[in-house]
Amino acid sequence: MAGISGEVKAEILAKVKSGQKVSELAKQYGVSDKTIYNWLRGQITEQVSYREYKRVMKENEDLKNILGVLTLELEKAKKKKR
């Protein structure tokens, strides 16, 4: 949006990140909700390290295993009640 300076844009985004509602800020600053959400989307550029990626993948695998075990135990408990 041509009428919004970089400082004001940064101020709006900081307020959104601190918990203020996008709809309220849009009214306050005279921009659309969609514009603010587009600015937020444009900021998502963080790269994840390979180490962090592997840690999350390992955690995901562990959680899947736990879920599998719990599902089997639940099925066994259902069969015993019959």
mmCIF file of the N, C-alpha and C atoms, coordinates in Angstrom:
data_MODEL
# 
_entry.id   MODEL 
# 
loop_
_atom_site.group_PDB 
_atom_site.id 
_atom_site.type_symbol 
_atom_site.label_atom_id 
_atom_site.label_alt_id 
_atom_site.label_comp_id 
_atom_site.label_asym_id 
_atom_site.label_entity_id 
_atom_site.label_seq_id 
_atom_site.pdbx_PDB_ins_code 
_atom_site.Cartn_x 
_atom_site.Cartn_y 
_atom_site.Cartn_z 
_atom_site.occupancy 
_atom_site.B_iso_or_equiv 
_atom_site.pdbx_formal_charge 
_atom_site.auth_seq_id 
_atom_site.auth_comp_id 
_atom_site.auth_asym_id 
_atom_site.auth_atom_id 
_atom_site.pdbx_PDB_model_num 
ATOM 1   N N  . MET A 1 1  ? 0.842   -1.169  0.000  1.00 0.00 ? 1  MET A N  1 
ATOM 2   C CA . MET A 1 1  ? 0.000   0.000   0.000  1.00 0.00 ? 1  MET A CA 1 
ATOM 3   C C  . MET A 1 1  ? 0.892   1.238   0.000  1.00 0.00 ? 1  MET A C  1 
ATOM 4   N N  . ALA A 1 2  ? 0.695   2.116   -0.929 1.00 0.00 ? 2  ALA A N  1 
ATOM 5   C CA . ALA A 1 2  ? 1.590   3.246   -1.136 1.00 0.00 ? 2  ALA A CA 1 
ATOM 6   C C  . ALA A 1 2  ? 1.542   4.249   0.004  1.00 0.00 ? 2  ALA A C  1 
ATOM 7   N N  . GLY A 1 3  ? 0.394   4.428   0.679  1.00 0.00 ? 3  GLY A N  1 
ATOM 8   C CA . GLY A 1 3  ? 0.257   5.449   1.699  1.00 0.00 ? 3  GLY A CA 1 
ATOM 9   C C  . GLY A 1 3  ? 0.812   5.067   3.061  1.00 0.00 ? 3  GLY A C  1 
ATOM 10  N N  . ILE A 1 4  ? 1.266   3.849   3.230  1.00 0.00 ? 4  ILE A N  1 
ATOM 11  C CA . ILE A 1 4  ? 1.747   3.393   4.531  1.00 0.00 ? 4  ILE A CA 1 
ATOM 12  C C  . ILE A 1 4  ? 3.271   3.348   4.521  1.00 0.00 ? 4  ILE A C  1 
ATOM 13  N N  . SER A 1 5  ? 3.889   4.086   5.451  1.00 0.00 ? 5  SER A N  1 
ATOM 14  C CA . SER A 1 5  ? 5.351   4.097   5.526  1.00 0.00 ? 5  SER A CA 1 
ATOM 15  C C  . SER A 1 5  ? 5.850   2.797   6.153  1.00 0.00 ? 5  SER A C  1 
ATOM 16  N N  . GLY A 1 6  ? 7.112   2.541   5.953  1.00 0.00 ? 6  GLY A N  1 
ATOM 17  C CA . GLY A 1 6  ? 7.716   1.338   6.524  1.00 0.00 ? 6  GLY A CA 1 
ATOM 18  C C  . GLY A 1 6  ? 7.645   1.322   8.036  1.00 0.00 ? 6  GLY A C  1 
ATOM 19  N N  . GLU A 1 7  ? 7.769   2.509   8.646  1.00 0.00 ? 7  GLU A N  1 
ATOM 20  C CA . GLU A 1 7  ? 7.715   2.590   10.108 1.00 0.00 ? 7  GLU A CA 1 
ATOM 21  C C  . GLU A 1 7  ? 6.326   2.235   10.630 1.00 0.00 ? 7  GLU A C  1 
ATOM 22  N N  . VAL A 1 8  ? 5.298   2.735   9.948  1.00 0.00 ? 8  VAL A N  1 
ATOM 23  C CA . VAL A 1 8  ? 3.921   2.450   10.366 1.00 0.00 ? 8  VAL A CA 1 
ATOM 24  C C  . VAL A 1 8  ? 3.609   0.974   10.158 1.00 0.00 ? 8  VAL A C  1 
ATOM 25  N N  . LYS A 1 9  ? 4.060   0.436   9.051  1.00 0.00 ? 9  LYS A N  1 
ATOM 26  C CA . LYS A 1 9  ? 3.856   -0.992  8.774  1.00 0.00 ? 9  LYS A CA 1 
ATOM 27  C C  . LYS A 1 9  ? 4.516   -1.827  9.875  1.00 0.00 ? 9  LYS A C  1 
ATOM 28  N N  . ALA A 1 10 ? 5.740   -1.489  10.240 1.00 0.00 ? 10 ALA A N  1 
ATOM 29  C CA . ALA A 1 10 ? 6.450   -2.213  11.292 1.00 0.00 ? 10 ALA A CA 1 
ATOM 30  C C  . ALA A 1 10 ? 5.721   -2.080  12.629 1.00 0.00 ? 10 ALA A C  1 
ATOM 31  N N  . GLU A 1 11 ? 5.180   -0.899  12.890 1.00 0.00 ? 11 GLU A N  1 
ATOM 32  C CA . GLU A 1 11 ? 4.425   -0.661  14.121 1.00 0.00 ? 11 GLU A CA 1 
ATOM 33  C C  . GLU A 1 11 ? 3.178   -1.545  14.168 1.00 0.00 ? 11 GLU A C  1 
ATOM 34  N N  . ILE A 1 12 ? 2.467   -1.608  13.056 1.00 0.00 ? 12 ILE A N  1 
ATOM 35  C CA . ILE A 1 12 ? 1.253   -2.436  12.983 1.00 0.00 ? 12 ILE A CA 1 
ATOM 36  C C  . ILE A 1 12 ? 1.608   -3.909  13.206 1.00 0.00 ? 12 ILE A C  1 
ATOM 37  N N  . LEU A 1 13 ? 2.642   -4.367  12.529 1.00 0.00 ? 13 LEU A N  1 
ATOM 38  C CA . LEU A 1 13 ? 3.033   -5.780  12.659 1.00 0.00 ? 13 LEU A CA 1 
ATOM 39  C C  . LEU A 1 13 ? 3.485   -6.093  14.079 1.00 0.00 ? 13 LEU A C  1 
ATOM 40  N N  . ALA A 1 14 ? 4.179   -5.165  14.714 1.00 0.00 ? 14 ALA A N  1 
ATOM 41  C CA . ALA A 1 14 ? 4.616   -5.377  16.098 1.00 0.00 ? 14 ALA A CA 1 
ATOM 42  C C  . ALA A 1 14 ? 3.406   -5.482  17.024 1.00 0.00 ? 14 ALA A C  1 
ATOM 43  N N  . LYS A 1 15 ? 2.403   -4.652  16.782 1.00 0.00 ? 15 LYS A N  1 
ATOM 44  C CA . LYS A 1 15 ? 1.195   -4.697  17.610 1.00 0.00 ? 15 LYS A CA 1 
ATOM 45  C C  . LYS A 1 15 ? 0.435   -6.006  17.404 1.00 0.00 ? 15 LYS A C  1 
ATOM 46  N N  . VAL A 1 16 ? 0.391   -6.496  16.161 1.00 0.00 ? 16 VAL A N  1 
ATOM 47  C CA . VAL A 1 16 ? -0.265  -7.788  15.893 1.00 0.00 ? 16 VAL A CA 1 
ATOM 48  C C  . VAL A 1 16 ? 0.471   -8.891  16.647 1.00 0.00 ? 16 VAL A C  1 
ATOM 49  N N  . LYS A 1 17 ? 1.788   -8.863  16.589 1.00 0.00 ? 17 LYS A N  1 
ATOM 50  C CA . LYS A 1 17 ? 2.585   -9.898  17.243 1.00 0.00 ? 17 LYS A CA 1 
ATOM 51  C C  . LYS A 1 17 ? 2.467   -9.831  18.759 1.00 0.00 ? 17 LYS A C  1 
ATOM 52  N N  . SER A 1 18 ? 2.146   -8.641  19.295 1.00 0.00 ? 18 SER A N  1 
ATOM 53  C CA . SER A 1 18 ? 1.995   -8.512  20.740 1.00 0.00 ? 18 SER A CA 1 
ATOM 54  C C  . SER A 1 18 ? 0.594   -8.905  21.205 1.00 0.00 ? 18 SER A C  1 
ATOM 55  N N  . GLY A 1 19 ? -0.293  -9.241  20.253 1.00 0.00 ? 19 GLY A N  1 
ATOM 56  C CA . GLY A 1 19 ? -1.592  -9.765  20.626 1.00 0.00 ? 19 GLY A CA 1 
ATOM 57  C C  . GLY A 1 19 ? -2.791  -8.912  20.249 1.00 0.00 ? 19 GLY A C  1 
ATOM 58  N N  . GLN A 1 20 ? -2.562  -7.746  19.677 1.00 0.00 ? 20 GLN A N  1 
ATOM 59  C CA . GLN A 1 20 ? -3.706  -6.924  19.283 1.00 0.00 ? 20 GLN A CA 1 
ATOM 60  C C  . GLN A 1 20 ? -4.395  -7.532  18.073 1.00 0.00 ? 20 GLN A C  1 
ATOM 61  N N  . LYS A 1 21 ? -5.692  -7.317  17.982 1.00 0.00 ? 21 LYS A N  1 
ATOM 62  C CA . LYS A 1 21 ? -6.479  -7.913  16.904 1.00 0.00 ? 21 LYS A CA 1 
ATOM 63  C C  . LYS A 1 21 ? -6.236  -7.184  15.581 1.00 0.00 ? 21 LYS A C  1 
ATOM 64  N N  . VAL A 1 22 ? -6.102  -7.970  14.529 1.00 0.00 ? 22 VAL A N  1 
ATOM 65  C CA . VAL A 1 22 ? -5.878  -7.424  13.191 1.00 0.00 ? 22 VAL A CA 1 
ATOM 66  C C  . VAL A 1 22 ? -7.026  -6.506  12.788 1.00 0.00 ? 22 VAL A C  1 
ATOM 67  N N  . SER A 1 23 ? -8.253  -6.925  13.070 1.00 0.00 ? 23 SER A N  1 
ATOM 68  C CA . SER A 1 23 ? -9.409  -6.117  12.664 1.00 0.00 ? 23 SER A CA 1 
ATOM 69  C C  . SER A 1 23 ? -9.398  -4.740  13.326 1.00 0.00 ? 23 SER A C  1 
ATOM 70  N N  . GLU A 1 24 ? -9.007  -4.690  14.600 1.00 0.00 ? 24 GLU A N  1 
ATOM 71  C CA . GLU A 1 24 ? -8.943  -3.403  15.306 1.00 0.00 ? 24 GLU A CA 1 
ATOM 72  C C  . GLU A 1 24 ? -7.845  -2.515  14.721 1.00 0.00 ? 24 GLU A C  1 
ATOM 73  N N  . LEU A 1 25 ? -6.684  -3.102  14.453 1.00 0.00 ? 25 LEU A N  1 
ATOM 74  C CA . LEU A 1 25 ? -5.579  -2.332  13.895 1.00 0.00 ? 25 LEU A CA 1 
ATOM 75  C C  . LEU A 1 25 ? -5.900  -1.846  12.490 1.00 0.00 ? 25 LEU A C  1 
ATOM 76  N N  . ALA A 1 26 ? -6.593  -2.671  11.718 1.00 0.00 ? 26 ALA A N  1 
ATOM 77  C CA . ALA A 1 26 ? -6.967  -2.283  10.357 1.00 0.00 ? 26 ALA A CA 1 
ATOM 78  C C  . ALA A 1 26 ? -7.846  -1.033  10.399 1.00 0.00 ? 26 ALA A C  1 
ATOM 79  N N  . LYS A 1 27 ? -8.813  -1.012  11.304 1.00 0.00 ? 27 LYS A N  1 
ATOM 80  C CA . LYS A 1 27 ? -9.685  0.165   11.439 1.00 0.00 ? 27 LYS A CA 1 
ATOM 81  C C  . LYS A 1 27 ? -8.894  1.374   11.923 1.00 0.00 ? 27 LYS A C  1 
ATOM 82  N N  . GLN A 1 28 ? -8.044  1.140   12.911 1.00 0.00 ? 28 GLN A N  1 
ATOM 83  C CA . GLN A 1 28 ? -7.269  2.235   13.513 1.00 0.00 ? 28 GLN A CA 1 
ATOM 84  C C  . GLN A 1 28 ? -6.345  2.909   12.503 1.00 0.00 ? 28 GLN A C  1 
ATOM 85  N N  . TYR A 1 29 ? -5.716  2.106   11.640 1.00 0.00 ? 29 TYR A N  1 
ATOM 86  C CA . TYR A 1 29 ? -4.732  2.650   10.698 1.00 0.00 ? 29 TYR A CA 1 
ATOM 87  C C  . TYR A 1 29 ? -5.296  2.868   9.294  1.00 0.00 ? 29 TYR A C  1 
ATOM 88  N N  . GLY A 1 30 ? -6.534  2.464   9.075  1.00 0.00 ? 30 GLY A N  1 
ATOM 89  C CA . GLY A 1 30 ? -7.151  2.683   7.776  1.00 0.00 ? 30 GLY A CA 1 
ATOM 90  C C  . GLY A 1 30 ? -6.623  1.786   6.666  1.00 0.00 ? 30 GLY A C  1 
ATOM 91  N N  . VAL A 1 31 ? -6.286  0.548   7.017  1.00 0.00 ? 31 VAL A N  1 
ATOM 92  C CA . VAL A 1 31 ? -5.864  -0.439  6.014  1.00 0.00 ? 31 VAL A CA 1 
ATOM 93  C C  . VAL A 1 31 ? -6.786  -1.645  6.139  1.00 0.00 ? 31 VAL A C  1 
ATOM 94  N N  . SER A 1 32 ? -6.784  -2.491  5.143  1.00 0.00 ? 32 SER A N  1 
ATOM 95  C CA . SER A 1 32 ? -7.662  -3.661  5.194  1.00 0.00 ? 32 SER A CA 1 
ATOM 96  C C  . SER A 1 32 ? -7.005  -4.791  5.998  1.00 0.00 ? 32 SER A C  1 
ATOM 97  N N  . ASP A 1 33 ? -7.860  -5.662  6.528  1.00 0.00 ? 33 ASP A N  1 
ATOM 98  C CA . ASP A 1 33 ? -7.372  -6.856  7.229  1.00 0.00 ? 33 ASP A CA 1 
ATOM 99  C C  . ASP A 1 33 ? -6.466  -7.655  6.306  1.00 0.00 ? 33 ASP A C  1 
ATOM 100 N N  . LYS A 1 34 ? -6.911  -7.789  5.062  1.00 0.00 ? 34 LYS A N  1 
ATOM 101 C CA . LYS A 1 34 ? -6.170  -8.589  4.090  1.00 0.00 ? 34 LYS A CA 1 
ATOM 102 C C  . LYS A 1 34 ? -4.756  -8.047  3.890  1.00 0.00 ? 34 LYS A C  1 
ATOM 103 N N  . THR A 1 35 ? -4.617  -6.733  3.857  1.00 0.00 ? 35 THR A N  1 
ATOM 104 C CA . THR A 1 35 ? -3.295  -6.120  3.698  1.00 0.00 ? 35 THR A CA 1 
ATOM 105 C C  . THR A 1 35 ? -2.381  -6.518  4.854  1.00 0.00 ? 35 THR A C  1 
ATOM 106 N N  . ILE A 1 36 ? -2.902  -6.442  6.069  1.00 0.00 ? 36 ILE A N  1 
ATOM 107 C CA . ILE A 1 36 ? -2.084  -6.797  7.237  1.00 0.00 ? 36 ILE A CA 1 
ATOM 108 C C  . ILE A 1 36 ? -1.706  -8.278  7.190  1.00 0.00 ? 36 ILE A C  1 
ATOM 109 N N  . TYR A 1 37 ? -2.662  -9.136  6.838  1.00 0.00 ? 37 TYR A N  1 
ATOM 110 C CA . TYR A 1 37 ? -2.344  -10.567 6.753  1.00 0.00 ? 37 TYR A CA 1 
ATOM 111 C C  . TYR A 1 37 ? -1.307  -10.832 5.656  1.00 0.00 ? 37 TYR A C  1 
ATOM 112 N N  . ASN A 1 38 ? -1.365  -10.098 4.567  1.00 0.00 ? 38 ASN A N  1 
ATOM 113 C CA . ASN A 1 38 ? -0.356  -10.242 3.512  1.00 0.00 ? 38 ASN A CA 1 
ATOM 114 C C  . ASN A 1 38 ? 1.015   -9.815  4.017  1.00 0.00 ? 38 ASN A C  1 
ATOM 115 N N  . TRP A 1 39 ? 1.067   -8.747  4.795  1.00 0.00 ? 39 TRP A N  1 
ATOM 116 C CA . TRP A 1 39 ? 2.345   -8.320  5.381  1.00 0.00 ? 39 TRP A CA 1 
ATOM 117 C C  . TRP A 1 39 ? 2.896   -9.405  6.296  1.00 0.00 ? 39 TRP A C  1 
ATOM 118 N N  . LEU A 1 40 ? 2.020   -9.987  7.110  1.00 0.00 ? 40 LEU A N  1 
ATOM 119 C CA . LEU A 1 40 ? 2.453   -11.051 8.012  1.00 0.00 ? 40 LEU A CA 1 
ATOM 120 C C  . LEU A 1 40 ? 2.980   -12.247 7.227  1.00 0.00 ? 40 LEU A C  1 
ATOM 121 N N  . ARG A 1 41 ? 2.272   -12.629 6.176  1.00 0.00 ? 41 ARG A N  1 
ATOM 122 C CA . ARG A 1 41 ? 2.699   -13.765 5.345  1.00 0.00 ? 41 ARG A CA 1 
ATOM 123 C C  . ARG A 1 41 ? 4.055   -13.485 4.713  1.00 0.00 ? 41 ARG A C  1 
ATOM 124 N N  . GLY A 1 42 ? 4.270   -12.254 4.316  1.00 0.00 ? 42 GLY A N  1 
ATOM 125 C CA . GLY A 1 42 ? 5.540   -11.882 3.697  1.00 0.00 ? 42 GLY A CA 1 
ATOM 126 C C  . GLY A 1 42 ? 6.719   -11.941 4.643  1.00 0.00 ? 42 GLY A C  1 
ATOM 127 N N  . GLN A 1 43 ? 6.444   -11.929 5.943  1.00 0.00 ? 43 GLN A N  1 
ATOM 128 C CA . GLN A 1 43 ? 7.526   -11.974 6.928  1.00 0.00 ? 43 GLN A CA 1 
ATOM 129 C C  . GLN A 1 43 ? 7.968   -13.383 7.260  1.00 0.00 ? 43 GLN A C  1 
ATOM 130 N N  . ILE A 1 44 ? 7.218   -14.373 6.826  1.00 0.00 ? 44 ILE A N  1 
ATOM 131 C CA . ILE A 1 44 ? 7.551   -15.755 7.161  1.00 0.00 ? 44 ILE A CA 1 
ATOM 132 C C  . ILE A 1 44 ? 8.644   -16.243 6.212  1.00 0.00 ? 44 ILE A C  1 
ATOM 133 N N  . THR A 1 45 ? 9.875   -16.031 6.626  1.00 0.00 ? 45 THR A N  1 
ATOM 134 C CA . THR A 1 45 ? 11.010  -16.430 5.791  1.00 0.00 ? 45 THR A CA 1 
ATOM 135 C C  . THR A 1 45 ? 12.051  -17.191 6.600  1.00 0.00 ? 45 THR A C  1 
ATOM 136 N N  . GLU A 1 46 ? 11.739  -17.473 7.861  1.00 0.00 ? 46 GLU A N  1 
ATOM 137 C CA . GLU A 1 46 ? 12.708  -18.110 8.734  1.00 0.00 ? 46 GLU A CA 1 
ATOM 138 C C  . GLU A 1 46 ? 13.089  -19.490 8.209  1.00 0.00 ? 46 GLU A C  1 
ATOM 139 N N  . GLN A 1 47 ? 14.361  -19.750 8.151  1.00 0.00 ? 47 GLN A N  1 
ATOM 140 C CA . GLN A 1 47 ? 14.861  -21.053 7.734  1.00 0.00 ? 47 GLN A CA 1 
ATOM 141 C C  . GLN A 1 47 ? 15.065  -21.927 8.965  1.00 0.00 ? 47 GLN A C  1 
ATOM 142 N N  . VAL A 1 48 ? 14.837  -23.205 8.808  1.00 0.00 ? 48 VAL A N  1 
ATOM 143 C CA . VAL A 1 48 ? 15.032  -24.153 9.894  1.00 0.00 ? 48 VAL A CA 1 
ATOM 144 C C  . VAL A 1 48 ? 16.335  -24.899 9.634  1.00 0.00 ? 48 VAL A C  1 
ATOM 145 N N  . SER A 1 49 ? 17.144  -25.003 10.674 1.00 0.00 ? 49 SER A N  1 
ATOM 146 C CA . SER A 1 49 ? 18.411  -25.716 10.520 1.00 0.00 ? 49 SER A CA 1 
ATOM 147 C C  . SER A 1 49 ? 18.146  -27.209 10.334 1.00 0.00 ? 49 SER A C  1 
ATOM 148 N N  . TYR A 1 50 ? 19.114  -27.881 9.751  1.00 0.00 ? 50 TYR A N  1 
ATOM 149 C CA . TYR A 1 50 ? 18.978  -29.326 9.536  1.00 0.00 ? 50 TYR A CA 1 
ATOM 150 C C  . TYR A 1 50 ? 18.841  -30.039 10.876 1.00 0.00 ? 50 TYR A C  1 
ATOM 151 N N  . ARG A 1 51 ? 19.582  -29.579 11.872 1.00 0.00 ? 51 ARG A N  1 
ATOM 152 C CA . ARG A 1 51 ? 19.530  -30.180 13.210 1.00 0.00 ? 51 ARG A CA 1 
ATOM 153 C C  . ARG A 1 51 ? 18.112  -30.053 13.794 1.00 0.00 ? 51 ARG A C  1 
ATOM 154 N N  . GLU A 1 52 ? 17.524  -28.865 13.679 1.00 0.00 ? 52 GLU A N  1 
ATOM 155 C CA . GLU A 1 52 ? 16.162  -28.646 14.186 1.00 0.00 ? 52 GLU A CA 1 
ATOM 156 C C  . GLU A 1 52 ? 15.156  -29.491 13.410 1.00 0.00 ? 52 GLU A C  1 
ATOM 157 N N  . TYR A 1 53 ? 15.336  -29.570 12.102 1.00 0.00 ? 53 TYR A N  1 
ATOM 158 C CA . TYR A 1 53 ? 14.462  -30.394 11.271 1.00 0.00 ? 53 TYR A CA 1 
ATOM 159 C C  . TYR A 1 53 ? 14.519  -31.855 11.722 1.00 0.00 ? 53 TYR A C  1 
ATOM 160 N N  . LYS A 1 54 ? 15.705  -32.371 11.938 1.00 0.00 ? 54 LYS A N  1 
ATOM 161 C CA . LYS A 1 54 ? 15.857  -33.769 12.358 1.00 0.00 ? 54 LYS A CA 1 
ATOM 162 C C  . LYS A 1 54 ? 15.256  -33.982 13.740 1.00 0.00 ? 54 LYS A C  1 
ATOM 163 N N  . ARG A 1 55 ? 15.414  -32.998 14.644 1.00 0.00 ? 55 ARG A N  1 
ATOM 164 C CA . ARG A 1 55 ? 14.847  -33.115 15.980 1.00 0.00 ? 55 ARG A CA 1 
ATOM 165 C C  . ARG A 1 55 ? 13.321  -33.196 15.910 1.00 0.00 ? 55 ARG A C  1 
ATOM 166 N N  . VAL A 1 56 ? 12.722  -32.357 15.095 1.00 0.00 ? 56 VAL A N  1 
ATOM 167 C CA . VAL A 1 56 ? 11.269  -32.354 14.962 1.00 0.00 ? 56 VAL A CA 1 
ATOM 168 C C  . VAL A 1 56 ? 10.796  -33.648 14.301 1.00 0.00 ? 56 VAL A C  1 
ATOM 169 N N  . MET A 1 57 ? 11.521  -34.124 13.313 1.00 0.00 ? 57 MET A N  1 
ATOM 170 C CA . MET A 1 57 ? 11.143  -35.380 12.668 1.00 0.00 ? 57 MET A CA 1 
ATOM 171 C C  . MET A 1 57 ? 11.232  -36.545 13.649 1.00 0.00 ? 57 MET A C  1 
ATOM 172 N N  . LYS A 1 58 ? 12.244  -36.566 14.491 1.00 0.00 ? 58 LYS A N  1 
ATOM 173 C CA . LYS A 1 58 ? 12.400  -37.619 15.504 1.00 0.00 ? 58 LYS A CA 1 
ATOM 174 C C  . LYS A 1 58 ? 11.256  -37.534 16.514 1.00 0.00 ? 58 LYS A C  1 
ATOM 175 N N  . GLU A 1 59 ? 10.942  -36.317 16.950 1.00 0.00 ? 59 GLU A N  1 
ATOM 176 C CA . GLU A 1 59 ? 9.838   -36.127 17.885 1.00 0.00 ? 59 GLU A CA 1 
ATOM 177 C C  . GLU A 1 59 ? 8.524   -36.600 17.270 1.00 0.00 ? 59 GLU A C  1 
ATOM 178 N N  . ASN A 1 60 ? 8.310   -36.288 16.013 1.00 0.00 ? 60 ASN A N  1 
ATOM 179 C CA . ASN A 1 60 ? 7.115   -36.706 15.297 1.00 0.00 ? 60 ASN A CA 1 
ATOM 180 C C  . ASN A 1 60 ? 7.028   -38.236 15.241 1.00 0.00 ? 60 ASN A C  1 
ATOM 181 N N  . GLU A 1 61 ? 8.133   -38.870 14.934 1.00 0.00 ? 61 GLU A N  1 
ATOM 182 C CA . GLU A 1 61 ? 8.173   -40.336 14.871 1.00 0.00 ? 61 GLU A CA 1 
ATOM 183 C C  . GLU A 1 61 ? 7.877   -40.943 16.240 1.00 0.00 ? 61 GLU A C  1 
ATOM 184 N N  . ASP A 1 62 ? 8.464   -40.362 17.300 1.00 0.00 ? 62 ASP A N  1 
ATOM 185 C CA . ASP A 1 62 ? 8.204   -40.852 18.661 1.00 0.00 ? 62 ASP A CA 1 
ATOM 186 C C  . ASP A 1 62 ? 6.726   -40.728 19.011 1.00 0.00 ? 62 ASP A C  1 
ATOM 187 N N  . LEU A 1 63 ? 6.127   -39.608 18.661 1.00 0.00 ? 63 LEU A N  1 
ATOM 188 C CA . LEU A 1 63 ? 4.709   -39.402 18.948 1.00 0.00 ? 63 LEU A CA 1 
ATOM 189 C C  . LEU A 1 63 ? 3.830   -40.389 18.181 1.00 0.00 ? 63 LEU A C  1 
ATOM 190 N N  . LYS A 1 64 ? 4.203   -40.673 16.949 1.00 0.00 ? 64 LYS A N  1 
ATOM 191 C CA . LYS A 1 64 ? 3.457   -41.668 16.172 1.00 0.00 ? 64 LYS A CA 1 
ATOM 192 C C  . LYS A 1 64 ? 3.548   -43.043 16.829 1.00 0.00 ? 64 LYS A C  1 
ATOM 193 N N  . ASN A 1 65 ? 4.723   -43.390 17.326 1.00 0.00 ? 65 ASN A N  1 
ATOM 194 C CA . ASN A 1 65 ? 4.897   -44.675 18.007 1.00 0.00 ? 65 ASN A CA 1 
ATOM 195 C C  . ASN A 1 65 ? 4.050   -44.748 19.269 1.00 0.00 ? 65 ASN A C  1 
ATOM 196 N N  . ILE A 1 66 ? 4.041   -43.674 20.053 1.00 0.00 ? 66 ILE A N  1 
ATOM 197 C CA . ILE A 1 66 ? 3.227   -43.628 21.266 1.00 0.00 ? 66 ILE A CA 1 
ATOM 198 C C  . ILE A 1 66 ? 1.753   -43.779 20.910 1.00 0.00 ? 66 ILE A C  1 
ATOM 199 N N  . LEU A 1 67 ? 1.325   -43.085 19.877 1.00 0.00 ? 67 LEU A N  1 
ATOM 200 C CA . LEU A 1 67 ? -0.067  -43.170 19.437 1.00 0.00 ? 67 LEU A CA 1 
ATOM 201 C C  . LEU A 1 67 ? -0.411  -44.596 19.019 1.00 0.00 ? 67 LEU A C  1 
ATOM 202 N N  . GLY A 1 68 ? 0.506   -45.252 18.323 1.00 0.00 ? 68 GLY A N  1 
ATOM 203 C CA . GLY A 1 68 ? 0.285   -46.638 17.906 1.00 0.00 ? 68 GLY A CA 1 
ATOM 204 C C  . GLY A 1 68 ? 0.136   -47.572 19.089 1.00 0.00 ? 68 GLY A C  1 
ATOM 205 N N  . VAL A 1 69 ? 1.003   -47.421 20.078 1.00 0.00 ? 69 VAL A N  1 
ATOM 206 C CA . VAL A 1 69 ? 0.942   -48.258 21.279 1.00 0.00 ? 69 VAL A CA 1 
ATOM 207 C C  . VAL A 1 69 ? -0.374  -48.032 22.011 1.00 0.00 ? 69 VAL A C  1 
ATOM 208 N N  . LEU A 1 70 ? -0.745  -46.774 22.179 1.00 0.00 ? 70 LEU A N  1 
ATOM 209 C CA . LEU A 1 70 ? -1.997  -46.466 22.876 1.00 0.00 ? 70 LEU A CA 1 
ATOM 210 C C  . LEU A 1 70 ? -3.212  -47.000 22.124 1.00 0.00 ? 70 LEU A C  1 
ATOM 211 N N  . THR A 1 71 ? -3.174  -46.930 20.813 1.00 0.00 ? 71 THR A N  1 
ATOM 212 C CA . THR A 1 71 ? -4.274  -47.452 20.004 1.00 0.00 ? 71 THR A CA 1 
ATOM 213 C C  . THR A 1 71 ? -4.398  -48.962 20.185 1.00 0.00 ? 71 THR A C  1 
ATOM 214 N N  . LEU A 1 72 ? -3.270  -49.666 20.181 1.00 0.00 ? 72 LEU A N  1 
ATOM 215 C CA . LEU A 1 72 ? -3.297  -51.119 20.398 1.00 0.00 ? 72 LEU A CA 1 
ATOM 216 C C  . LEU A 1 72 ? -3.827  -51.466 21.777 1.00 0.00 ? 72 LEU A C  1 
ATOM 217 N N  . GLU A 1 73 ? -3.396  -50.716 22.799 1.00 0.00 ? 73 GLU A N  1 
ATOM 218 C CA . GLU A 1 73 ? -3.868  -50.982 24.154 1.00 0.00 ? 73 GLU A CA 1 
ATOM 219 C C  . GLU A 1 73 ? -5.365  -50.716 24.277 1.00 0.00 ? 73 GLU A C  1 
ATOM 220 N N  . LEU A 1 74 ? -5.841  -49.698 23.621 1.00 0.00 ? 74 LEU A N  1 
ATOM 221 C CA . LEU A 1 74 ? -7.269  -49.392 23.633 1.00 0.00 ? 74 LEU A CA 1 
ATOM 222 C C  . LEU A 1 74 ? -8.058  -50.516 22.973 1.00 0.00 ? 74 LEU A C  1 
ATOM 223 N N  . GLU A 1 75 ? -7.578  -51.027 21.858 1.00 0.00 ? 75 GLU A N  1 
ATOM 224 C CA . GLU A 1 75 ? -8.249  -52.130 21.177 1.00 0.00 ? 75 GLU A CA 1 
ATOM 225 C C  . GLU A 1 75 ? -8.270  -53.380 22.043 1.00 0.00 ? 75 GLU A C  1 
ATOM 226 N N  . LYS A 1 76 ? -7.156  -53.667 22.734 1.00 0.00 ? 76 LYS A N  1 
ATOM 227 C CA . LYS A 1 76 ? -7.108  -54.826 23.638 1.00 0.00 ? 76 LYS A CA 1 
ATOM 228 C C  . LYS A 1 76 ? -8.123  -54.676 24.762 1.00 0.00 ? 76 LYS A C  1 
ATOM 229 N N  . ALA A 1 77 ? -8.225  -53.473 25.310 1.00 0.00 ? 77 ALA A N  1 
ATOM 230 C CA . ALA A 1 77 ? -9.164  -53.223 26.405 1.00 0.00 ? 77 ALA A CA 1 
ATOM 231 C C  . ALA A 1 77 ? -10.603 -53.397 25.926 1.00 0.00 ? 77 ALA A C  1 
ATOM 232 N N  . LYS A 1 78 ? -10.899 -52.971 24.719 1.00 0.00 ? 78 LYS A N  1 
ATOM 233 C CA . LYS A 1 78 ? -12.249 -53.139 24.165 1.00 0.00 ? 78 LYS A CA 1 
ATOM 234 C C  . LYS A 1 78 ? -12.594 -54.613 24.005 1.00 0.00 ? 78 LYS A C  1 
ATOM 235 N N  . LYS A 1 79 ? -11.611 -55.411 23.528 1.00 0.00 ? 79 LYS A N  1 
ATOM 236 C CA . LYS A 1 79 ? -11.852 -56.844 23.318 1.00 0.00 ? 79 LYS A CA 1 
ATOM 237 C C  . LYS A 1 79 ? -12.076 -57.581 24.631 1.00 0.00 ? 79 LYS A C  1 
ATOM 238 N N  . LYS A 1 80 ? -11.363 -57.159 25.692 1.00 0.00 ? 80 LYS A N  1 
ATOM 239 C CA . LYS A 1 80 ? -11.512 -57.815 26.999 1.00 0.00 ? 80 LYS A CA 1 
ATOM 240 C C  . LYS A 1 80 ? -12.908 -57.552 27.582 1.00 0.00 ? 80 LYS A C  1 
ATOM 241 N N  . LYS A 1 81 ? -13.492 -56.413 27.276 1.00 0.00 ? 81 LYS A N  1 
ATOM 242 C CA . LYS A 1 81 ? -14.810 -56.080 27.819 1.00 0.00 ? 81 LYS A CA 1 
ATOM 243 C C  . LYS A 1 81 ? -15.922 -56.881 27.149 1.00 0.00 ? 81 LYS A C  1 
ATOM 244 N N  . ARG A 1 82 ? -15.663 -57.423 25.994 1.00 0.00 ? 82 ARG A N  1 
ATOM 245 C CA . ARG A 1 82 ? -16.698 -58.170 25.251 1.00 0.00 ? 82 ARG A CA 1 
ATOM 246 C C  . ARG A 1 82 ? -16.953 -59.515 25.829 1.00 0.00 ? 82 ARG A C  1 
# 
